[in-house]
């Protein structure tokens, strides 16, 4: 590796990817030539940008937690309209967002673009390749995983930090200001979203007891505390009959949730698939606490300032995926990057009864507040 290489080995878990990143720096002169061929237009000063696109992850949570920094981006570039590259259902959480002009599902569906911000702190290099091939002349991106030759506005990374802080740092560096704003996500439900949540709330007879919204599943295939453990947690929570638990999820999860409800003898109401994402945000705002894995609902609850007890993924870094809002608690033990063969044993270190007690404390804390 050349002494001037920006590649940071500490950010890699796969040695093959590290080798690819180092190769990209050796090949930087060739990549620069390729970029000039794809992008005949020269980079322009940020003050001249009028149309930009944000390119990165497509999952609900990843999109949500980065919304905290959109106001600062628009404030720094008031003459530039910003579009977001995202696919459903992640686009639902960006509905009515005043800082975004539109959501598009592909780069080709948008006309001429002045600048692309590749904000994914992990796989940004794939996005840099894509926007370079698209011919976008101004390309903002990290460089710690190589391919620095493709970024016309390279951004150093401060590693490790909570994931939402990476985009905050990127925007702050681009804007030339301190990264000092809160990391709480932002959503903008419409009146019809609140009305739908109110209707479900009334229909279910909520209100007499503190309501705990419970999400038992995650899209992540590895490192996730099992759904049965979450169900057992709900059973402990229901033992004193002082809370009303609600099992939430997608329509596709309803059968599994019904099975777990029966297996653990839960009294919890089943509301899977009855609310879209912004209606769900309105519903969570009315709840005392949200219990969930590290998934989209965690960030949705953070957006509406409902206290959260979540179990961090055991297979990833604890700083990056740990708590980033003062209203949430990470219930996972002090473990990280646990390989699949050791995960079952690691899961046993977290007792459902202890997680239920954390939920009770959050409910009590909110009631005092």
C-alpha positions in Angstrom: 0.0 0.0 0.0 1.3 3.5 -0.9 2.1 5.7 2.1 -0.5 8.3 0.9 -3.3 5.8 0.6 -6.5 6.8 2.3 -7.5 3.1 2.9 -8.2 2.4 6.5 -7.7 -1.3 7.3 -9.6 -1.0 10.6 -12.9 -0.5 8.7 -12.7 -3.9 6.9 -13.9 -7.3 8.0 -13.3 -9.1 4.7 -9.6 -9.3 3.7 -10.6 -9.6 0.1 -12.4 -6.3 0.1 -9.3 -4.8 1.7 -7.2 -6.1 -1.1 -9.7 -4.7 -3.6 -9.5 -1.2 -1.9 -5.7 -1.2 -2.0 -5.8 -2.3 -5.6 -8.1 0.6 -6.4 -5.5 3.1 -5.0 -2.7 1.6 -7.1 -5.0 1.9 -10.1 -6.0 5.4 -9.3 -4.4 7.0 -12.4 -6.4 4.6 -14.7 -9.6 5.2 -12.7 -9.2 8.9 -13.1 -8.8 8.5 -16.9 -11.9 6.3 -17.0 -13.8 8.9 -14.9 -12.9 11.7 -17.3 -14.2 9.6 -20.3 -17.5 8.9 -18.5 -17.8 12.5 -17.2 -16.6 14.9 -19.8 -17.9 17.9 -17.7 -15.5 19.3 -15.2 -16.3 19.5 -11.5 -17.9 22.8 -10.5 -17.9 24.8 -7.2 -20.6 23.7 -4.7 -22.2 27.2 -4.9 -23.1 26.4 -8.5 -24.9 23.2 -7.7 -28.6 23.2 -8.6 -29.7 19.6 -8.8 -28.3 16.8 -6.5 -29.0 13.2 -5.7 -28.4 11.3 -2.5 -27.2 7.7 -3.3 -26.8 5.0 -0.7 -28.7 2.3 1.2 -32.3 1.4 0.5 -33.5 -0.1 3.8 -36.1 1.7 5.9 -33.8 2.3 8.9 -30.8 3.4 6.9 -32.9 6.0 5.1 -34.7 7.1 8.3 -31.6 7.8 10.5 -30.0 10.0 7.8 -33.0 12.3 7.6 -31.6 14.0 10.7 -29.0 15.8 8.5 -31.2 16.8 5.6 -32.1 20.2 7.0 -28.4 21.1 7.4 -27.7 20.0 3.8 -30.5 22.2 2.5 -29.4 25.1 4.7 -25.9 24.8 3.3 -27.0 24.7 -0.4 -30.3 26.6 -0.5 -30.2 26.9 -4.3 -29.8 23.2 -4.9 -32.8 20.8 -5.1 -32.1 17.4 -3.6 -33.5 14.1 -4.8 -33.3 10.7 -3.0 -32.5 7.4 -4.6 -34.6 4.9 -2.8 -37.1 2.1 -3.4 -40.3 1.2 -1.6 -41.0 0.7 1.2 -38.2 3.0 2.3 -39.7 5.8 0.1 -42.7 5.8 2.4 -40.7 7.4 5.3 -39.6 10.3 3.0 -43.2 11.2 2.0 -43.9 14.9 2.7 -40.3 15.6 3.6 -39.8 19.3 2.8 -36.1 18.9 2.3 -36.4 16.4 -0.6 -37.7 17.3 -4.0 -38.5 13.7 -5.0 -37.6 10.1 -4.6 -36.4 8.1 -7.6 -35.8 4.3 -8.0 -32.9 4.6 -10.4 -30.3 7.1 -11.6 -31.7 6.8 -15.1 -35.1 8.0 -14.1 -33.7 11.4 -13.2 -32.6 14.0 -15.8 -29.3 16.0 -15.6 -27.7 16.1 -12.2 -25.0 18.4 -10.9 -23.8 16.4 -7.9 -24.2 13.0 -6.3 -23.6 12.4 -2.6 -22.7 8.8 -2.0 -23.4 8.6 1.7 -23.2 4.9 2.5 -20.2 4.7 4.8 -19.8 1.0 4.0 -20.3 0.2 0.3 -20.0 3.8 -1.0 -17.5 2.7 -3.7 -20.2 0.8 -5.6 -22.3 4.0 -5.7 -19.3 6.0 -6.8 -18.8 3.7 -9.7 -22.5 4.0 -10.6 -22.7 7.8 -10.5 -19.4 8.0 -12.4 -20.8 5.8 -15.2 -23.9 8.0 -15.2 -21.7 11.0 -16.0 -22.4 13.1 -12.9 -19.5 15.6 -12.7 -19.5 16.3 -9.0 -19.2 13.2 -6.8 -19.1 13.5 -3.0 -18.0 10.3 -1.2 -15.9 8.7 1.4 -12.5 7.3 0.5 -11.5 5.0 3.4 -12.4 1.9 1.4 -10.6 2.9 -1.7 -11.7 4.2 -5.1 -10.7 7.7 -4.1 -10.0 8.6 -7.7 -13.7 8.6 -8.5 -14.6 11.1 -5.8 -14.2 14.7 -6.8 -15.1 15.8 -3.3 -13.5 13.2 -1.0 -14.7 13.0 2.6 -12.5 11.6 5.4 -14.3 9.4 7.9 -14.1 9.5 11.7 -14.3 5.8 12.6 -16.1 4.4 14.5 -19.2 6.4 15.2 -23.0 5.6 15.3 -24.2 5.2 11.7 -26.2 8.4 11.6 -23.2 10.4 12.7 -21.3 9.4 9.5 -23.8 11.2 7.3 -23.8 14.2 9.7 -20.0 14.4 9.4 -20.2 14.2 5.6 -22.7 17.1 5.5 -20.8 19.1 8.0 -17.6 18.8 6.0 -19.3 19.6 2.8 -21.0 22.6 4.4 -17.9 23.8 6.3 -19.6 23.8 9.7 -19.5 21.9 13.0 -21.4 18.6 13.1 -23.4 19.7 16.1 -27.1 19.0 15.3 -29.1 16.2 16.9 -29.2 12.8 15.2 -32.9 12.2 15.8 -34.7 11.1 12.5 -37.5 13.2 11.0 -40.8 12.0 9.6 -43.7 14.1 8.3 -47.0 12.2 8.5 -50.0 13.6 6.8 -53.4 14.2 8.6 -54.7 11.0 7.0 -51.8 9.0 8.6 -52.7 10.3 12.1 -56.4 9.6 11.5 -55.7 6.0 10.5 -53.5 5.5 13.6 -56.3 7.0 15.8 -58.9 4.7 14.3 -56.8 1.6 15.0 -56.1 2.8 18.5 -59.8 3.4 19.2 -60.9 0.2 17.6 -58.4 -1.8 19.7 -59.6 -0.1 22.9 -56.3 1.4 23.9 -55.8 3.9 26.6 -56.4 2.3 30.0 -52.9 0.9 30.3 -49.5 2.0 29.0 -49.1 0.5 25.5 -45.9 -1.3 24.5 -45.4 -1.7 20.8 -43.5 -5.0 20.2 -41.7 -6.0 17.0 -40.3 -9.5 17.1 -38.6 -9.9 13.8 -35.9 -8.4 11.6 -34.9 -8.7 7.9 -31.3 -9.3 9.0 -30.3 -13.0 8.6 -27.5 -13.2 11.1 -26.8 -11.9 14.6 -30.4 -11.1 15.5 -31.8 -12.1 18.9 -34.5 -14.7 18.0 -38.2 -13.8 17.7 -38.9 -16.5 20.3 -36.8 -14.5 22.8 -38.7 -11.4 22.1 -42.0 -13.3 22.5 -40.8 -14.6 25.9 -39.9 -11.0 26.8 -43.5 -10.0 26.1 -44.7 -12.9 28.3 -42.7 -11.6 31.2 -43.9 -8.1 30.5 -47.5 -9.3 30.7 -47.0 -11.1 33.9 -48.0 -8.2 36.1 -50.9 -7.1 33.8 -50.0 -3.5 34.1 -49.2 -3.0 30.4 -50.9 -3.6 27.1 -48.6 -5.2 24.6 -49.2 -4.9 20.8 -47.5 -7.2 18.3 -46.6 -5.2 15.2 -45.1 -6.2 11.9 -45.9 -6.6 8.2 -48.8 -8.6 6.8 -46.3 -11.3 5.8 -45.3 -11.7 9.5 -48.9 -12.1 10.8 -48.8 -15.9 10.7 -45.5 -16.1 12.6 -46.7 -13.6 15.2 -50.0 -15.5 15.7 -48.0 -18.7 16.2 -45.7 -17.1 18.8 -48.7 -15.5 20.5 -50.3 -18.9 20.9 -47.0 -20.7 21.9 -46.3 -18.2 24.7 -49.9 -17.6 25.7 -49.7 -13.9 25.1 -52.7 -11.5 25.6 -51.1 -9.0 23.2 -53.1 -7.6 20.4 -52.0 -8.5 16.9 -51.8 -5.5 14.5 -49.5 -6.8 11.8 -50.0 -5.3 8.4 -52.7 -2.8 9.4 -50.6 0.4 9.2 -48.4 1.9 6.6 -45.1 3.4 7.8 -46.2 6.9 8.5 -49.4 5.7 10.1 -47.3 3.4 12.2 -45.2 6.4 13.3 -48.3 8.1 14.5 -49.3 4.9 16.3 -45.9 4.6 18.0 -46.1 8.2 19.1 -49.1 7.2 21.3 -47.3 4.2 22.8 -45.3 4.3 26.1 -42.4 2.3 24.8 -41.3 0.4 21.7 -39.6 -3.0 22.0 -37.7 -4.2 18.9 -34.6 -5.5 17.3 -32.3 -3.1 15.6 -34.6 -2.6 12.7 -36.7 0.1 10.9 -39.3 0.4 13.8 -36.5 1.4 16.1 -35.7 4.5 14.0 -39.3 5.2 13.4 -39.9 5.3 17.2 -36.9 7.5 17.6 -38.3 9.9 15.1 -41.5 10.4 17.1 -39.6 10.4 20.4 -41.1 7.3 21.8 -38.7 5.5 24.2 -37.1 2.4 22.7 -35.6 -0.7 24.1 -33.8 -2.5 21.3 -31.5 -5.5 21.0 -28.5 -4.6 18.9 -27.3 -7.1 16.2 -24.6 -9.4 17.8 -22.7 -9.7 14.5 -21.8 -6.1 13.9 -20.0 -3.3 15.7 -21.6 -2.0 18.9 -20.5 1.6 18.5 -21.9 1.9 15.0 -25.3 0.3 15.8 -25.6 1.4 19.4 -27.9 4.0 20.8 -27.8 7.5 19.2 -30.8 9.1 20.8 -31.2 9.8 24.5 -34.6 8.1 24.5 -33.4 4.6 23.5 -31.7 1.8 25.4 -29.5 -0.9 23.9 -30.3 -4.1 25.8 -27.7 -6.2 24.1 -24.7 -7.5 26.2 -21.2 -6.1 25.7 -20.5 -8.2 22.7 -19.9 -7.4 19.0 -18.9 -9.1 15.7 -19.9 -12.5 17.0 -19.5 -15.1 14.2 -22.5 -17.3 13.3 -21.2 -20.5 15.0 -21.0 -18.6 18.4 -24.2 -16.7 18.1 -26.6 -19.2 19.7 -24.5 -19.3 22.8 -24.2 -15.5 22.8 -28.0 -15.1 22.6 -28.3 -17.0 25.9 -26.4 -14.3 27.7 -29.4 -12.0 27.3 -32.3 -13.0 29.5 -35.8 -12.0 28.4 -36.8 -11.2 31.9 -34.0 -8.6 32.1 -35.2 -7.0 28.8 -38.7 -6.9 30.1 -37.5 -5.1 33.2 -35.8 -2.5 31.0 -39.1 -1.9 29.2 -40.9 -1.5 32.6 -38.3 1.1 33.6 -38.8 3.0 30.4 -42.5 3.0 30.9 -42.1 4.3 34.4 -39.7 6.9 33.3 -42.0 8.2 30.6 -44.9 8.3 33.0 -42.9 10.4 35.5 -41.9 12.7 32.6 
